[in-house]
Amino acid sequence: MKSPRKLRPRRPNILPTIGLIVEGDSEFAALPLLHKEGLIPNCPPMKTINLHGVGSDRHPIGIAKMVTPKIIQLALAGCKNVVVCFDREQRPTCAPQLAREVNLAILNEFRSRGNVVPRFQVVVADRAFEAWLLAGAESLHAAGIFNRVPGSQCFEGELGIQGRKGTEEISSLLGRTYDKTRDGPSLFRLLNFVEARSHGSGKRGSRSFDKFLRSLGV
């Protein structure tokens, strides 16, 4: 009778996989590239779940009920940390406050179920993934992708032209219609991430993108 196979210990240079729950196809395709293509040094691998939309009118309790089973799924799959990332959209609540409200709602959902609470973090893109792309507009212009650099310093939190949260601005900069699923990941991999996350007075970078990267430990 064969003896049970012993599990090999994780090599010290292999980073633990992070669970990632995202709102849509663009993020599902783009964000794991940080590790897969080595876009940022020491970025951990990700096991990603696509919610295929959250709904811009969904309240924190509704979001919690949607994502809690996914957090459990990723925790059972061995992810020691789970990052929940969704868009602020047109919600009036600021991104940090919305993240806190959803975080509390998730904790309450776990308690009502009687489950042990795994480690998780909530990040709200302000107002959408496209704001993170526009945060790196200078690098995309330098790469010859954008036809100019936008005049405004920072798009973070803006609703933009027609309230479309950056898609019209990116179309104008590309000189053609922006396709979220096709263009989102290809633009993301060309970003200067130092520039895109550097936020504050006079800077173009995104505070919420910096928050997301810090949630990954990079």
MITORZA-831882 format. One line per 3 residues: number of its first residue (from 1); for each residue x negated, y, z of C-alpha. Coordinates in pm, 1 decimal. Each point is the difference from the previous one (the first is absolute). Layout:
BEGIN
NUM> X Y Z; ...
//
This chain:
BEGIN
1> 0.0 0.0 0.0; -141.4 333.3 -105.2; -64.2 253.9 271.0
4> 192.3 330.0 -27.1; -172.2 253.6 -220.2; -147.9 281.9 201.5
7> 81.5 353.8 -106.0; -303.9 191.5 -107.3; -55.3 323.1 190.0
10> 43.3 317.1 -205.1; -332.3 129.0 -124.9; -88.2 324.7 180.0
13> -20.4 193.1 -327.0; 354.5 -95.1 -103.2; 253.4 260.0 111.3
16> 337.3 -119.1 135.0; 288.0 26.2 -245.3; 239.9 286.9 64.8
19> 369.2 -40.7 -67.6; 139.3 277.7 -216.6; 368.7 75.8 -58.5
22> 63.9 251.9 -278.7; 304.4 162.3 -151.5; -46.3 -54.5 -372.7
25> -184.3 -138.4 -298.8; -257.4 280.1 -33.7; -127.2 -42.0 354.1
28> 18.1 -380.0 -23.2; -231.8 7.3 -302.2; -224.2 290.3 102.2
31> -77.6 -18.3 370.7; -153.1 -351.4 9.2; -252.0 120.6 -260.6
34> -181.0 175.6 285.6; -131.3 -343.4 99.3; 32.7 -202.6 -321.1
37> -208.9 242.7 -204.2; -211.6 131.1 285.7; 129.1 353.7 -44.8
40> -81.9 77.6 363.6; -285.8 -170.7 186.8; 96.7 -238.4 280.6
43> 368.7 7.2 -86.9; 166.2 -318.6 128.5; 196.6 -237.4 -223.0
46> 377.6 41.7 2.8; 296.4 -232.5 -14.8; 270.3 218.9 -150.5
49> 380.5 -11.5 1.7; 205.0 219.1 -235.6; 333.6 124.3 138.9
52> 113.0 105.6 -351.5; 141.0 323.4 139.0; 101.2 122.8 343.3
55> 266.2 255.8 -87.8; -56.2 368.8 57.0; 308.9 23.2 223.4
58> -86.3 -297.1 220.6; -39.9 94.2 366.8; -282.3 -125.1 227.7
61> 217.7 -275.4 150.5; 85.1 -127.4 -348.3; -365.7 8.4 -103.5
64> -91.3 -191.5 315.9; 254.7 -271.4 -75.5; -141.1 -27.6 -352.6
67> -369.2 -22.4 90.5; -0.8 -191.5 330.9; 49.3 -342.9 -164.5
70> -285.2 87.0 -239.2; -228.2 92.9 289.0; 79.3 -336.3 159.8
73> -68.8 -176.8 -330.0; -342.2 163.0 -34.0; -87.7 -59.9 365.8
76> 85.1 -370.3 -40.2; -221.9 -3.9 -309.9; -294.2 99.3 219.9
79> -11.1 378.0 -44.8; -114.6 154.4 327.9; 107.6 348.0 -108.0
82> 289.5 103.0 -224.4; 35.2 339.9 -168.2; 349.6 110.5 -102.1
85> -15.8 267.4 -271.5; 299.1 174.3 -157.1; 86.4 339.4 -152.3
88> 145.3 299.8 181.1; 195.8 87.4 -317.9; 232.8 296.9 62.1
91> 53.4 -69.0 370.9; -21.1 323.5 204.9; -191.7 -164.7 284.1
94> -376.6 54.3 -31.7; -210.1 -305.3 -86.0; -170.3 -46.0 342.7
97> 330.6 31.2 186.4; 174.5 -239.2 -239.9; -281.6 -250.3 52.8
100> 42.7 27.1 377.6; 377.1 -49.4 -26.4; -38.5 -308.9 -218.8
103> -274.1 -135.2 227.5; 235.1 28.5 300.8; 288.2 -154.3 -193.6
106> -218.5 -298.1 -93.5; -105.0 -47.4 362.7; 365.6 6.2 104.4
109> 85.9 -250.8 -272.8; -268.2 -239.3 126.1; 123.9 38.0 356.9
112> 360.2 -68.1 -101.8; -115.2 -319.0 -172.5; -211.7 -107.7 296.8
115> -307.2 -33.3 -222.0; -356.5 64.5 101.5; -101.1 328.8 -163.9
118> -295.8 -40.9 -238.3; -235.7 286.8 -69.8; 141.6 233.1 -264.5
121> -28.7 359.7 -120.7; 239.1 220.4 -197.7; -123.3 241.1 -269.0
124> 230.6 234.6 -192.0; -121.5 127.9 -338.1; 89.2 369.8 -16.5
127> 209.2 10.6 -208.0; -89.1 -285.7 -230.4; -292.8 -200.7 -137.5
130> -39.9 259.3 -276.9; -107.4 259.3 259.7; -300.3 -223.3 70.0
133> -89.7 2.1 -369.6; 32.7 379.0 -18.2; -224.8 25.8 306.4
136> -279.4 -125.5 -227.2; 89.1 217.9 -299.2; -347.6 150.9 -25.4
139> -164.6 -340.5 -39.2; 261.5 -105.7 -256.1; -65.1 318.8 -195.1
142> -376.7 -59.1 21.5; 58.7 -351.6 -138.4; 182.2 151.0 -298.9
145> 336.7 -147.2 101.7; 176.0 320.6 106.5; -7.8 287.3 -247.8
148> -50.4 255.1 278.4; -13.1 41.1 375.7; 331.6 110.1 155.1
151> 5.9 354.7 127.9; 146.1 -89.3 340.5; -248.0 -116.5 261.4
154> 202.9 -284.0 151.5; 312.6 -187.9 -109.6; 49.1 -177.2 335.0
157> 361.2 29.3 117.1; 125.2 168.1 -319.4; 311.5 -110.7 -187.1
160> -138.5 138.3 -326.2; 163.6 72.3 -334.0; 362.7 -119.5 -12.5
163> -53.0 -151.3 345.0; -177.0 -297.0 -159.6; -285.1 -1.7 254.4
166> -294.9 30.6 -233.4; 96.1 -203.8 -304.0; 68.4 307.6 -215.1
169> -324.8 165.2 111.1; -199.3 -312.0 -91.3; 176.0 -23.0 -338.5
172> -103.7 359.3 -72.2; -360.2 -71.2 100.2; -11.3 -315.5 -212.7
175> 162.5 168.6 -298.4; 252.5 -284.1 -23.5; 266.6 -166.8 210.9
178> -139.2 -154.6 316.4; 89.3 -366.1 44.9; -6.5 -85.6 371.2
181> -71.6 -371.5 -39.3; -256.8 26.5 -277.7; -169.7 331.4 75.7
184> 14.7 -2.0 380.0; -257.7 -277.7 53.0; -227.0 114.7 -284.9
187> -13.6 355.1 136.5; -48.2 -124.9 355.6; -312.6 -198.8 -85.4
190> -162.4 315.7 -144.0; 55.9 219.4 305.3; -278.9 153.1 200.5
193> 125.0 -127.7 334.4; -212.7 236.1 207.0; 166.7 288.7 -182.8
196> 349.5 -150.7 6.9; -2.1 -52.8 377.3; -169.8 327.1 96.8
199> 282.6 217.4 128.9; 29.4 333.3 176.0; -8.5 368.9 -79.6
202> -103.3 65.7 -360.5; -32.4 -370.9 -82.2; 198.2 -205.7 -248.2
205> -13.2 -332.5 184.4; 290.0 -187.3 157.1; 37.4 -36.6 374.4
208> 227.8 -301.3 -41.6; -248.5 -171.1 -232.5; -275.3 55.0 255.2
211> 233.0 -152.5 260.7; 54.0 -302.4 -223.8; -372.6 -55.2 -52.2
214> -67.3 34.6 371.8; 269.7 -260.2 65.2; -212.3 -237.4 -209.1
217> -306.1 87.0 204.9; -182.7 188.1 -276.6
//
